[in-house]
Amino acid sequence: MDTRQIPDQKKTGIRGWLPVIGLAFSTFIFNTSEFIPIGLLSDIASDFGITESNAGMLITVYAWVVALASLPLMLVFAKSENKRLMLSVTAVFIASQILSGLSRDFYMLMISRIGVACAHSIFWSIVTPYAVRIAPEGKGSAALSVIVCGSSIAMIAGLPIGRTIGLYLGWRATFLVIAASSAVILAILAAVLPKTPSDSSISLRKLPALIKSPVLLNIYLITVIAVTGHFTAYSYIEPFLAQAAGFSETWITVALTIFGFAGLLGSFLFSKKYDDRRIAFICFAVCGICAFMLLLHAASLNFAAEIIVLILWGLAINFYNLAFQSEIIRATPHGSAVAMSIYSGIYNMGIGSGALVGGYVCSGLSVDYIGYAGGVIALVAAVICIRRLVPALHASGGTVPGKDA
């Protein structure tokens, strides 16, 4: 991949990592915002007098907007200078969060979430390639792990804190707190990010050549299936833990926090071991998502067993997010932002589809069955991973992000 250093970005120590840390703060707040409706789903539904499955359309529509907008928006802004683009996207994000906090009806809330989704579309297309590019030389994999740490901390702290704010002050207050926190992060990004020209030379005409790679094609195929399965269950994990597992409000918050801690542990393991154990990480990720969802309902009979399943599930999805983004950057030396935008769009197609399927399972059967439904869907992804992606990875070989010239 292209690892040309930006002038004045060969600093070592904490100064060399400040831009990456600043981006990690932004992933924290973007991920908190993306998944906060999951923790507030029951309250939003109650406030507007709708069912939880109808409130789940916030997740579905958000995800589908990202899926549809990621590639077109990235192609429009592909040649934009990275720092300016990142600051502009964050500003749109803040404005949309304020609108969410002021929403008087469900439709106004939906419109505000569409605004957040558009900001999300560009943000997740550029943040990981940008971080790898501005990281200290030879530290691409570590930079990617730091970025995803921000996402994991969102699960540990952002989602539970946002849920707690919503329980005590109302769900609207949660969105306003996110807006205020984002304004602080915007100031941090303005101070620490270097100005870097876009490294993308991809146009619409060049897209077919970009996605010819068997590795990329299989990653995209597995992603839409595995993520659909994952969010079939995870979108409704709050009502599942309350109704099927019998968790109290406090223990639901604790369980979501533990799920996030598992992701933080996963980020640490990834930064230390991924370059030497690529296939093992990928197989555990895809197969684990399937296996641990299938165990979700059986484990609900015992508190400790359910917590263990949540920890392992959290590890699996974290490894998935890290490993597949790493492999996309590895497979696209040029135009990684556009390749990542396709991945982001497909990923969010899976989120939206999973939330929709999970809603049908909840309303048509019972919330008890979301793990089985999600696990069966993810099983298809596991088979494709073992039979197609793993051989493609062996055939492609490749180098380690951040270490090649």
C-alpha positions as CSV (number, residue, x, y, z in Angstrom):
1,M,0.0,0.0,0.0
2,D,1.0,3.6,-0.3
3,T,2.7,4.6,2.9
4,R,4.4,7.8,1.8
5,Q,4.8,10.0,4.9
6,I,3.3,13.5,5.0
7,P,5.8,16.2,5.7
8,D,6.4,16.6,9.5
9,Q,4.6,13.3,10.1
10,K,7.7,11.2,10.9
11,K,7.6,12.2,14.6
12,T,7.9,9.4,17.1
13,G,6.5,9.0,20.6
14,I,3.2,10.5,21.6
15,R,3.5,13.5,19.2
16,G,3.6,11.1,16.3
17,W,0.4,9.4,17.5
18,L,-1.6,12.5,18.3
19,P,-3.4,12.6,14.9
20,V,-4.3,8.9,15.1
21,I,-5.6,9.4,18.7
22,G,-7.6,12.4,17.5
23,L,-9.2,10.2,14.9
24,A,-9.9,7.5,17.6
25,F,-11.8,10.1,19.5
26,S,-13.9,10.7,16.5
27,T,-14.6,7.0,15.9
28,F,-15.7,6.9,19.6
29,I,-18.4,9.5,19.1
30,F,-19.5,8.3,15.6
31,N,-19.9,4.8,16.9
32,T,-21.7,5.9,20.0
33,S,-24.2,7.8,17.8
34,E,-24.6,5.0,15.4
35,F,-25.7,2.5,17.9
36,I,-27.3,4.6,20.6
37,P,-30.8,3.9,19.3
38,I,-30.2,0.2,20.3
39,G,-29.8,1.2,23.9
40,L,-32.7,3.7,23.9
41,L,-35.1,1.7,21.6
42,S,-37.7,1.0,24.3
43,D,-37.8,4.6,25.5
44,I,-38.1,6.0,22.0
45,A,-40.8,3.6,21.2
46,S,-42.7,4.4,24.4
47,D,-42.4,8.2,23.9
48,F,-43.8,8.1,20.4
49,G,-46.4,5.4,21.1
50,I,-45.0,2.9,18.6
51,T,-43.7,-0.7,18.9
52,E,-40.1,-1.6,19.4
53,S,-39.9,-3.2,15.9
54,N,-41.2,0.1,14.4
55,A,-38.7,2.1,16.4
56,G,-36.1,-0.3,15.0
57,M,-36.7,1.3,11.6
58,L,-34.4,4.1,12.9
59,I,-31.6,1.6,12.7
60,T,-32.8,0.1,9.3
61,V,-33.2,3.5,7.5
62,Y,-30.0,4.8,8.9
63,A,-28.1,1.8,7.7
64,W,-29.7,1.8,4.2
65,V,-28.9,5.5,3.7
66,V,-25.3,4.8,4.5
67,A,-25.4,1.8,2.2
68,L,-26.8,3.9,-0.7
69,A,-24.8,7.0,-0.1
70,S,-21.3,5.8,0.8
71,L,-20.0,5.2,-2.7
72,P,-21.6,8.1,-4.5
73,L,-20.6,10.6,-1.8
74,M,-17.0,9.2,-1.7
75,L,-16.7,9.5,-5.4
76,V,-17.8,13.1,-5.2
77,F,-15.3,13.9,-2.5
78,A,-12.6,11.5,-3.4
79,K,-10.1,14.2,-4.3
80,S,-10.8,16.4,-1.3
81,E,-8.1,17.3,1.1
82,N,-8.5,14.9,4.0
83,K,-8.4,17.3,7.0
84,R,-10.9,19.7,5.5
85,L,-13.2,16.8,4.5
86,M,-13.0,15.3,8.0
87,L,-13.8,18.6,9.7
88,S,-16.7,19.3,7.4
89,V,-18.2,15.8,8.0
90,T,-17.9,16.3,11.7
91,A,-19.7,19.6,11.5
92,V,-22.6,18.1,9.6
93,F,-22.7,15.3,12.2
94,I,-23.0,17.9,15.1
95,A,-25.8,19.7,13.4
96,S,-27.8,16.5,12.9
97,Q,-27.3,15.5,16.5
98,I,-28.8,18.8,17.6
99,L,-31.8,18.2,15.4
100,S,-32.2,14.7,16.9
101,G,-32.2,16.2,20.4
102,L,-34.9,18.7,19.4
103,S,-37.1,16.2,17.6
104,R,-40.8,16.6,18.3
105,D,-42.0,13.5,16.5
106,F,-40.7,10.3,15.0
107,Y,-40.4,11.6,11.5
108,M,-38.3,14.6,12.6
109,L,-36.0,12.1,14.5
110,M,-35.8,10.0,11.3
111,I,-34.8,13.0,9.2
112,S,-32.1,14.0,11.7
113,R,-30.7,10.4,11.6
114,I,-30.5,10.5,7.9
115,G,-28.3,13.6,8.3
116,V,-26.1,11.7,10.6
117,A,-26.0,8.8,8.2
118,C,-24.7,11.0,5.4
119,A,-21.9,12.2,7.6
120,H,-21.2,8.6,8.6
121,S,-21.0,7.6,4.9
122,I,-18.0,9.7,4.3
123,F,-16.4,9.4,7.7
124,W,-16.1,5.6,7.7
125,S,-14.8,5.7,4.1
126,I,-11.8,7.8,5.0
127,V,-11.0,7.4,8.6
128,T,-9.1,4.1,8.5
129,P,-7.0,4.8,5.3
130,Y,-6.3,8.3,6.7
131,A,-5.1,6.9,10.0
132,V,-2.9,4.3,8.5
133,R,-1.4,6.9,6.2
134,I,-0.6,9.5,8.9
135,A,0.6,6.9,11.5
136,P,4.3,6.7,12.5
137,E,6.2,4.8,9.8
138,G,5.7,1.0,10.0
139,K,2.8,1.2,12.4
140,G,-0.2,0.8,10.1
141,S,-1.7,-2.2,11.9
142,A,-1.3,-0.6,15.3
143,A,-2.9,2.6,13.9
144,L,-5.9,0.6,12.7
145,S,-6.2,-1.1,16.0
146,V,-6.2,2.3,17.8
147,I,-9.0,3.5,15.5
148,V,-11.2,0.5,16.2
149,C,-10.4,0.9,20.0
150,G,-12.4,4.1,19.7
151,S,-15.3,2.0,18.5
152,S,-14.8,-0.5,21.3
153,I,-14.7,2.2,23.9
154,A,-18.0,3.5,22.5
155,M,-19.5,0.2,23.5
156,I,-17.8,0.2,26.9
157,A,-18.5,3.8,27.8
158,G,-20.4,5.7,25.1
159,L,-23.4,3.4,24.7
160,P,-23.9,2.6,28.4
161,I,-23.4,6.3,29.4
162,G,-25.8,7.4,26.6
163,R,-28.3,4.9,27.8
164,T,-28.0,6.0,31.4
165,I,-28.5,9.7,30.4
166,G,-31.5,8.6,28.4
167,L,-33.0,6.7,31.4
168,Y,-32.6,9.6,33.8
169,L,-32.9,12.7,31.6
170,G,-34.8,11.4,28.5
171,W,-33.4,10.1,25.3
172,R,-33.3,13.5,23.7
173,A,-30.7,14.6,26.2
174,T,-28.5,11.8,25.0
175,F,-28.3,13.2,21.5
176,L,-27.6,16.7,22.8
177,V,-24.7,15.5,24.9
178,I,-23.4,13.7,21.8
179,A,-23.6,17.0,19.9
180,A,-21.7,18.9,22.7
181,S,-19.0,16.1,22.9
182,S,-18.6,16.2,19.1
183,A,-18.0,19.9,19.2
184,V,-15.0,19.3,21.6
185,I,-13.7,16.5,19.3
186,L,-14.0,18.8,16.3
187,A,-11.7,21.3,18.0
188,I,-9.2,18.5,18.8
189,L,-9.2,17.4,15.2
190,A,-8.7,20.9,13.9
191,A,-5.6,21.2,16.2
192,V,-3.9,17.8,15.6
193,L,-4.8,16.6,12.1
194,P,-2.2,17.3,9.3
195,K,-3.3,18.6,6.0
196,T,-3.0,15.7,3.6
197,P,-4.0,15.5,-0.1
198,S,-6.3,12.6,-1.1
199,D,-4.5,9.5,-2.2
200,S,-7.4,8.3,-4.3
201,S,-7.3,8.3,-8.1
202,I,-10.4,6.2,-8.5
203,S,-13.2,7.3,-10.8
204,L,-16.5,5.6,-11.7
205,R,-14.9,4.1,-14.8
206,K,-12.1,2.4,-12.8
207,L,-14.4,0.8,-10.3
208,P,-14.8,-2.6,-12.1
209,A,-11.0,-3.0,-12.1
210,L,-10.9,-2.1,-8.4
211,I,-13.3,-4.8,-7.3
212,K,-11.9,-7.6,-9.5
213,S,-9.8,-8.9,-6.6
214,P,-11.1,-12.3,-5.4
215,V,-10.3,-11.2,-1.8
216,L,-12.3,-8.0,-2.1
217,L,-15.3,-9.8,-3.7
218,N,-15.4,-12.4,-1.0
219,I,-15.0,-9.9,1.8
220,Y,-17.9,-7.9,0.4
221,L,-20.1,-11.0,0.0
222,I,-19.3,-12.3,3.5
223,T,-19.9,-8.9,5.0
224,V,-23.4,-8.4,3.7
225,I,-24.4,-11.9,5.1
226,A,-22.4,-12.0,8.3
227,V,-23.4,-8.4,9.3
228,T,-27.1,-9.1,8.5
229,G,-26.9,-12.1,10.9
230,H,-25.1,-10.1,13.6
231,F,-27.6,-7.3,13.6
232,T,-30.6,-9.6,13.4
233,A,-29.7,-10.3,17.0
234,Y,-27.7,-7.3,18.2
235,S,-30.3,-4.7,17.1
236,Y,-32.7,-6.2,19.7
237,I,-30.2,-7.2,22.4
238,E,-31.7,-4.8,24.9
239,P,-35.2,-6.3,24.9
240,F,-33.7,-9.8,24.6
241,L,-31.7,-9.4,27.7
242,A,-34.7,-7.9,29.5
243,Q,-37.3,-10.4,28.4
244,A,-35.5,-13.7,27.6
245,A,-32.6,-13.5,30.0
246,G,-34.4,-11.6,32.8
247,F,-31.7,-9.0,33.2
248,S,-32.6,-5.8,35.2
249,E,-32.1,-2.4,33.6
250,T,-28.8,-2.0,35.5
251,W,-27.5,-5.4,34.4
252,I,-28.4,-4.7,30.8
253,T,-26.2,-1.7,30.9
254,V,-23.4,-3.8,32.6
255,A,-23.8,-6.5,29.9
256,L,-23.5,-3.9,27.1
257,T,-20.4,-2.5,28.8
258,I,-18.9,-6.0,29.0
259,F,-19.6,-6.5,25.3
260,G,-17.6,-3.4,24.7
261,F,-14.7,-4.4,26.9
262,A,-14.4,-7.6,24.9
263,G,-13.9,-5.4,21.8
264,L,-11.2,-3.4,23.6
265,L,-9.4,-6.7,24.5
266,G,-9.8,-7.7,20.9
267,S,-8.2,-4.5,19.6
268,F,-5.1,-5.2,21.9
269,L,-4.8,-8.8,20.7
270,F,-5.2,-7.7,17.1
271,S,-2.4,-5.1,17.3
272,K,0.0,-7.7,18.8
273,K,-0.8,-10.9,16.9
274,Y,-2.8,-10.2,13.7
275,D,0.2,-9.9,11.3
276,D,1.3,-13.4,12.2
277,R,-2.1,-15.0,12.6
278,R,-4.3,-13.5,9.8
279,I,-6.2,-16.6,8.9
280,A,-6.9,-17.6,12.5
281,F,-8.3,-14.2,13.4
282,I,-10.5,-14.1,10.3
283,C,-11.9,-17.7,10.9
284,F,-12.6,-17.0,14.6
285,A,-14.3,-13.8,13.7
286,V,-16.7,-15.1,11.0
287,C,-17.3,-18.6,12.6
288,G,-17.5,-17.1,16.1
289,I,-20.3,-14.6,15.1
290,C,-22.3,-17.6,14.0
291,A,-21.6,-19.9,16.9
292,F,-22.1,-17.4,19.7
293,M,-25.4,-16.1,18.4
294,L,-26.7,-19.7,18.2
295,L,-25.7,-20.1,21.8
296,L,-27.4,-16.8,22.9
297,H,-30.8,-18.2,23.9
298,A,-29.5,-21.4,25.5
299,A,-27.1,-19.4,27.6
300,S,-29.9,-17.1,28.8
301,L,-30.8,-19.8,31.3
302,N,-27.7,-19.0,33.3
303,F,-26.4,-15.5,34.1
304,A,-22.7,-16.4,34.0
305,A,-23.1,-18.4,30.7
306,E,-24.8,-15.5,29.1
307,I,-22.1,-13.1,30.1
308,I,-19.4,-15.5,28.7
309,V,-21.3,-15.8,25.4
310,L,-21.5,-11.9,25.2
311,I,-17.7,-11.7,25.8
312,L,-16.9,-14.2,23.1
313,W,-19.4,-12.6,20.7
314,G,-17.9,-9.2,21.3
315,L,-14.4,-10.5,20.6
316,A,-15.6,-12.1,17.3
317,I,-17.3,-9.0,15.9
318,N,-14.3,-6.8,16.9
319,F,-11.9,-9.2,15.2
320,Y,-14.2,-9.1,12.2
321,N,-14.2,-5.3,11.9
322,L,-10.5,-5.0,12.3
323,A,-9.4,-7.9,10.1
324,F,-11.6,-7.1,7.2
325,Q,-10.7,-3.4,7.1
326,S,-7.0,-4.4,7.3
327,E,-7.5,-6.8,4.4
328,I,-9.2,-4.2,2.3
329,I,-6.4,-1.7,2.8
330,R,-3.9,-4.5,2.0
331,A,-5.7,-5.4,-1.2
332,T,-6.1,-1.8,-2.5
333,P,-2.7,0.0,-2.6
334,H,-4.4,2.9,-4.3
335,G,-8.0,4.0,-3.9
336,S,-8.4,2.4,-0.5
337,A,-10.9,5.1,0.5
338,V,-13.2,4.2,-2.3
339,A,-12.8,0.4,-1.6
340,M,-13.6,1.2,2.0
341,S,-16.7,3.2,1.0
342,I,-18.0,0.2,-0.8
343,Y,-17.3,-1.9,2.3
344,S,-19.0,0.6,4.5
345,G,-22.1,0.7,2.2
346,I,-22.3,-3.1,2.2
347,Y,-21.7,-3.3,5.9
348,N,-24.6,-0.9,6.5
349,M,-26.8,-2.8,4.1
350,G,-26.2,-5.7,6.4
351,I,-27.1,-3.6,9.5
352,G,-30.3,-2.4,8.0
353,S,-31.3,-5.8,6.8
354,G,-30.4,-7.4,10.1
355,A,-32.5,-4.8,12.0
356,L,-35.4,-5.5,9.7
357,V,-35.2,-9.3,9.9
358,G,-34.8,-9.0,13.7
359,G,-37.9,-6.9,13.8
360,Y,-39.9,-9.5,11.9
361,V,-38.6,-12.2,14.3
362,C,-39.6,-10.2,17.3
363,S,-43.1,-9.4,16.0
364,G,-43.8,-12.7,14.3
365,L,-42.2,-15.1,16.7
366,S,-40.5,-13.8,19.8
367,V,-37.4,-11.8,20.8
368,D,-36.2,-15.1,22.3
369,Y,-35.4,-16.4,18.8
370,I,-33.2,-13.5,17.5
371,G,-30.0,-15.4,18.2
372,Y,-31.1,-18.5,16.3
373,A,-32.2,-16.4,13.3
374,G,-29.0,-14.4,13.2
375,G,-26.8,-17.5,13.7
376,V,-28.4,-19.4,10.8
377,I,-27.8,-16.4,8.5
378,A,-24.2,-16.1,9.7
379,L,-23.6,-19.8,9.1
380,V,-23.8,-19.1,5.4
381,A,-21.0,-16.5,5.8
382,A,-18.9,-18.9,7.7
383,V,-19.1,-21.5,5.0
384,I,-18.1,-18.9,2.3
385,C,-15.3,-17.7,4.5
386,I,-13.8,-21.2,4.9
387,R,-14.4,-22.4,1.3
388,R,-13.7,-19.2,-0.7
389,L,-12.0,-16.4,1.3
390,V,-9.3,-18.4,3.1
391,P,-8.1,-19.9,-0.2
392,A,-8.2,-16.5,-1.9
393,L,-6.1,-15.0,1.0
394,H,-3.5,-17.8,0.7
395,A,-3.3,-17.3,-3.0
396,S,-2.9,-13.5,-2.8
397,G,-0.2,-13.5,-0.2
398,G,0.4,-9.8,0.4
399,T,2.2,-7.6,2.8
400,V,1.4,-6.0,6.1
401,P,-0.3,-2.6,6.1
402,G,2.1,0.1,7.1
403,K,5.2,-2.1,6.5
404,D,5.4,-2.2,2.7
405,A,7.0,0.5,0.6
